[in-house]
Amino acid sequence: MLAPLADGFPKLIAYRTLVKYLFLKEVKVKSRGTYLGVAWTLLNPLLTIIVYFVVFRHVFRVEIPNFLSFFLLGFLMWTFFSRTVTAAATCILDSGNIVKTSRFPLQTLPLATVLYNLFHHVVALSIALPFMLVFWGAQFTLSLLWVGVVLGAFVCFTLAVALWLSTIGVFFRDTRDILEVGLPILFWATPIFYSANMAPKPLRPLLAANPISGFIIGARVALLDGHAPPPTELLSMALWLVVMLGSGAWVFQRFSPRFAEEL
C-alpha cells in the first residue's frame, strides 16, 4: 500500500518548482480584486472564534480551564482541515485544462491545495501561539516540540484525505455538495469547544473513532498540560496516518490516468 507513496514522492521533489508555482497561483487568484487580500482568510476564522468563544464561555458557561487556548487550537486545526478537503474535492476539476493538455504528476494539485491552506494556518497559529503562552495558560516546555510533531502528522493526514477526495471528486461531482452537509456534522462530532469526557458515555466511542479528535487532543495535551500525548493517542494517530496516507496515494495513482478522459 505504501509503494505508491514511495514512487510519488521523488516525482514531487522533481516537480517542486511546479508545486511552488501552483501554490503562488492559489495565493494570487484567491486575493485578486480584494482590498485586504489574504487577510480575509484570517479575519473569517477570527470573527468566528470570537462568536463561539462568547457563546460557549459566557452564555453556556463551559467550565474548561484555559478555555480560549483550548478552543483556539482545536478550531484552527479544524479550519485548516475543512478548508483543505473542501478545496481538494474540486482541485482536479478546477485545473481541467492543464490536466487534459499537459503531462505532470497530478499529485501536485492536491499538494498545492494543502500547502495554500497550510500557509494561512501557520500564519494564524504563529499569531495565536504567543498569546496562548503569555496570557492564556499554555505551557512553555519542551513538550512544545510534540505540538510540532502532532501538527506535522495532522498535515500529512489532511493530505491523505485530500488525495482521496480529489480522486472521488473527478468521478462523483456531488462530492463538494456532500462535504457542505457532512463537514458541519463532523464539526459538532469533534471535541473543539468541549472535552471528550463531557460527552455522554454512549457517545464517547463515536468521538474516539473520529480521527481528527486524536490529533486535536494530542496537540492540546502537549500545549496546555505540558507533557507528551498518551501512548494510546500516539498509536491511534500513527495508525490513521499510515492507513489513510498509504490508501490515499494508492487510490490516486490507480485512478489518475483516467482523470483527463473524465473531465
C-alpha positions in Angstrom: 0.0 0.0 0.0 2.9 2.4 0.7 4.6 1.7 -2.6 2.6 4.4 -4.5 3.6 6.8 -1.8 7.3 6.0 -2.2 7.0 6.2 -6.0 5.2 9.5 -6.0 7.5 11.3 -3.5 10.5 11.6 -5.9 8.3 12.9 -8.6 7.0 15.7 -6.3 10.6 16.6 -5.4 11.5 16.7 -9.1 8.5 19.0 -9.8 8.9 21.2 -6.8 9.1 24.3 -9.0 5.6 23.4 -10.4 4.3 22.9 -6.8 5.7 26.4 -5.9 4.0 27.9 -9.0 0.7 26.3 -8.2 0.9 27.5 -4.6 1.7 31.1 -5.6 -1.1 31.0 -8.2 -3.6 30.0 -5.5 -2.5 32.9 -3.3 -2.8 35.4 -6.1 -6.1 34.2 -7.5 -7.8 34.0 -4.1 -6.7 37.5 -3.2 -7.2 39.2 -6.6 -9.5 42.2 -6.6 -9.9 42.4 -2.8 -8.6 45.2 -0.6 -7.4 43.1 2.3 -6.2 40.2 0.2 -5.1 37.1 2.1 -6.1 38.9 5.4 -9.6 37.8 4.7 -8.6 34.2 5.4 -7.5 35.3 8.8 -10.4 37.6 9.6 -13.0 35.0 8.8 -11.9 32.4 11.4 -11.0 35.3 13.9 -14.6 36.6 13.9 -15.9 33.1 14.1 -13.7 32.3 17.1 -14.9 35.5 18.9 -18.5 34.5 18.4 -18.0 30.9 19.5 -15.9 32.0 22.5 -18.5 34.4 23.7 -21.4 31.9 23.3 -19.7 28.9 24.9 -17.7 30.8 27.6 -20.2 33.5 28.6 -23.6 32.2 27.5 -23.4 28.4 28.0 -20.5 28.9 30.5 -18.4 25.9 29.6 -16.1 25.4 32.6 -12.8 24.3 30.9 -9.5 25.7 32.3 -7.7 28.0 29.8 -10.7 27.7 27.5 -9.5 30.3 24.9 -6.3 28.3 24.2 -8.3 25.0 24.4 -10.8 26.2 21.9 -8.5 28.2 19.7 -6.1 25.4 19.0 -8.8 23.0 18.1 -10.7 25.5 15.9 -7.6 26.5 14.0 -6.8 22.8 13.2 -10.4 22.2 12.2 -10.4 25.3 9.9 -7.2 24.1 8.1 -8.7 20.6 7.7 -12.2 21.7 6.5 -10.9 24.3 4.1 -8.3 22.0 2.6 -10.6 19.0 2.0 -13.4 21.2 0.6 -11.0 22.7 -2.0 -9.3 19.4 -2.7 -12.7 17.9 -3.8 -12.6 20.1 -6.9 -8.9 20.8 -7.4 -8.6 18.4 -10.4 -11.8 19.7 -11.9 -10.8 23.3 -11.5 -7.5 22.6 -13.3 -9.1 20.6 -16.1 -7.4 22.4 -18.9 -3.9 21.7 -17.8 -4.8 18.2 -16.8 -6.0 17.4 -20.3 -3.2 19.2 -22.2 -0.1 18.7 -20.0 1.9 15.8 -18.6 3.0 16.3 -15.0 2.5 14.5 -11.6 -1.2 15.2 -10.8 -0.4 14.8 -7.1 0.9 18.4 -7.3 -2.6 19.7 -7.5 -3.9 18.4 -4.1 -0.5 19.1 -2.6 -0.7 22.7 -3.7 -4.1 22.9 -2.1 -2.8 21.6 1.2 0.2 24.0 1.1 -2.0 27.0 0.3 -4.2 26.4 3.4 -1.2 25.4 5.5 0.3 28.8 4.8 -2.7 30.5 6.3 -2.8 28.0 9.2 0.9 28.7 10.0 0.3 32.5 9.9 -2.7 32.2 12.2 -1.0 29.8 14.6 2.1 32.0 14.8 -0.1 34.9 15.8 -2.1 33.0 18.3 0.7 30.9 19.9 2.5 33.8 21.7 -0.8 34.9 23.2 -1.5 31.4 24.4 1.9 31.1 26.0 1.9 34.5 27.7 -1.8 35.1 28.6 -3.9 32.0 28.0 -2.4 29.2 30.0 -0.3 27.3 27.5 2.8 25.6 28.9 6.3 26.8 27.7 8.1 23.4 28.0 10.0 21.0 25.8 6.6 19.4 25.1 6.0 22.2 22.6 8.1 20.0 20.3 5.3 17.5 20.5 2.9 20.1 19.2 5.0 20.4 16.1 5.1 16.6 15.7 1.3 16.3 16.1 0.6 19.2 13.7 3.0 17.8 11.1 1.2 14.4 11.3 -2.1 16.2 11.0 -0.9 18.0 7.8 0.0 14.6 6.4 -3.3 13.1 7.4 -5.1 16.1 5.7 -3.0 15.5 2.6 -4.2 11.8 2.6 -7.8 12.9 2.8 -7.2 15.4 0.1 -5.8 12.7 -2.2 -9.0 10.6 -1.6 -11.4 13.5 -2.2 -9.6 14.9 -5.2 -9.9 11.4 -6.8 -13.5 10.9 -5.8 -14.4 14.4 -6.9 -13.5 13.6 -10.5 -15.9 10.7 -10.8 -18.6 11.9 -8.5 -19.3 15.6 -9.0 -21.6 15.8 -5.9 -18.6 15.4 -3.6 -18.3 19.1 -2.7 -22.0 19.4 -2.0 -21.9 16.3 0.3 -19.0 17.9 2.1 -21.0 21.1 2.7 -23.5 18.9 4.6 -21.1 16.4 6.2 -18.4 18.7 7.5 -20.7 20.7 9.8 -21.9 17.3 11.3 -18.2 16.3 11.7 -17.5 19.6 13.3 -20.0 19.0 16.1 -18.7 15.4 16.5 -15.2 16.7 17.1 -14.2 18.0 20.6 -13.4 21.5 19.6 -15.3 23.6 22.1 -15.9 20.7 24.6 -13.7 17.9 26.0 -14.4 14.3 25.2 -15.3 13.4 28.8 -18.1 16.0 28.8 -20.0 13.8 26.2 -22.5 11.2 27.4 -20.8 7.8 27.8 -22.7 6.1 24.9 -21.3 8.8 22.5 -17.7 8.7 23.7 -16.7 5.7 21.4 -18.0 7.7 18.4 -15.8 10.6 19.4 -12.9 8.3 19.9 -13.5 6.9 16.4 -13.2 10.3 14.9 -9.6 10.5 13.7 -9.5 14.3 13.9 -10.2 14.1 17.6 -6.9 12.3 18.3 -4.8 14.9 16.6 -6.6 17.8 18.4 -6.4 16.1 21.8 -2.7 15.2 21.3 -1.8 18.8 20.4 -3.8 20.1 23.5 -2.0 17.8 25.9 1.4 18.9 24.7 0.5 22.6 24.7 -1.8 23.0 27.7 -0.7 20.2 30.0 3.0 20.4 29.2 3.7 16.7 28.5 3.8 14.2 25.7 0.5 12.8 24.3 -0.6 9.5 25.8 0.8 6.4 24.0 -2.7 5.4 23.0 -3.3 8.7 21.3 0.1 8.5 19.5 -0.7 4.9 18.4 -4.1 6.0 17.1 -2.6 8.9 15.2 0.1 6.8 13.7 -2.4 4.1 12.5 -4.7 6.6 11.0 -1.8 8.3 9.2 -0.3 5.2 7.8 -3.6 3.7 6.6 -5.0 7.0 5.1 -1.8 8.2 3.5 -1.0 4.8 2.0 -4.5 4.2 0.7 -4.9 7.7 -0.5 -1.7 7.5 -2.5 -2.7 4.2 -3.9 -6.2 5.3 -4.9 -4.9 8.5 -6.5 -2.2 6.7 -8.5 -4.7 3.9 -9.5 -7.3 6.3 -11.0 -5.3 9.4 -12.0 -4.6 8.0 -15.6 -8.4 8.3 -16.2 -8.7 11.9 -15.0 -8.2 13.5 -18.4 -11.0 11.4 -20.1 -13.4 12.1 -17.3 -13.0 15.9 -17.4 
